[in-house]
């Protein structure tokens, strides 16, 4: 945890083996894009998500075959699973019976109060938390009319509170909340209002954020702004594409704020007139090779031998270029000079040594 950030303490819930809220580390979530009843494909994707630092995975449960597949999927993976369910209470019941770790539903979308009560009863018995997810694009008609005919942060919070009230009347408080919009300022304001109103843990995200390039930027700005204010207990970066990229981006957001140590951190300087090596190409090669490193090592790739070691002295290890050669340094201290074409090899030799020393 960064010494400069103070998180709001929320009421913790348990999602399988992962605690969300309270003083627990901020967890990273993603969602499979396979058909859930394709057990082999879904399991393969969950294993891949696990390998890049995902903590919790959500599954779409659009029909009974998906709900029934949960049991077999659970037997083959380590990560906690959340069932994403809309409208049909029977799918929620089946998901619970087949071992799901948490539900994502909106109680108000389950039309019959008796059916909501059935879900809550089963969730209580098995200690299954429920995430209430409000999206700006699907607010109730009466709330939209009340707030001028369009989504607002206050309207999103009002919608969430109505869903929460349904569960609280049934004495169910094992709840977490999300308030997502594709508009970043609206999302930030909605979470700020909710954080001031309740102590339930908050799941952060920017919905429909876009492709990997634009979506990561929007998510980093929105999620990062909230985390910097101490708001948020678990996050998902929602991208159009491979969910593995969601997890990588989420970890980078947390690492940038000092909220998680996972894998390497790359420091590289912008190029300038002092640079005499192809810094961009070298940095890209280093970044690619670092994707196979799991230890939280801080690596610097600097373009100038004059300022490089000094500016990157907080790095565990790094290189700095010169004319036809470069320096390899550890914690700002130069340990060797090597030809330019050997810089990357020398860097990773020292990274391997560093990791071995720590093991």
Secondary structure, 3 states (H helix, E strand, C coil): CCCCCCCCCCECEEECCEEECCCCCCEEEEECCCCCCCHHHHHHHHHHHHHCCCCEEEEECCCHHHHHHHHHHHHHCCCEEEEECCCCHHHHHHHHHCCCCEEECCHHHCCCHHHHHHHHHHHHHCCCEEEEEEEHHHCCHHHHHHCCCCCCHHHHHHHHHHHHHHHHHCCCCCEEEEEECCCHHHHHHHHHHHHHHCCEEEEECCCCCCEHHHHHHHHHHHHHHHHHCCCCCEEECCCECCHHHHHHHHHHHHHHCCCCCCCCEEEECCCCCCCCCCHHHHHHHHHHHHCCCCCCCEEEEECCCCCHHHHCCCCCEEEEECCCEEEEEECCEEEEEEEHHHHHHHHHHHHHHHHHHHC
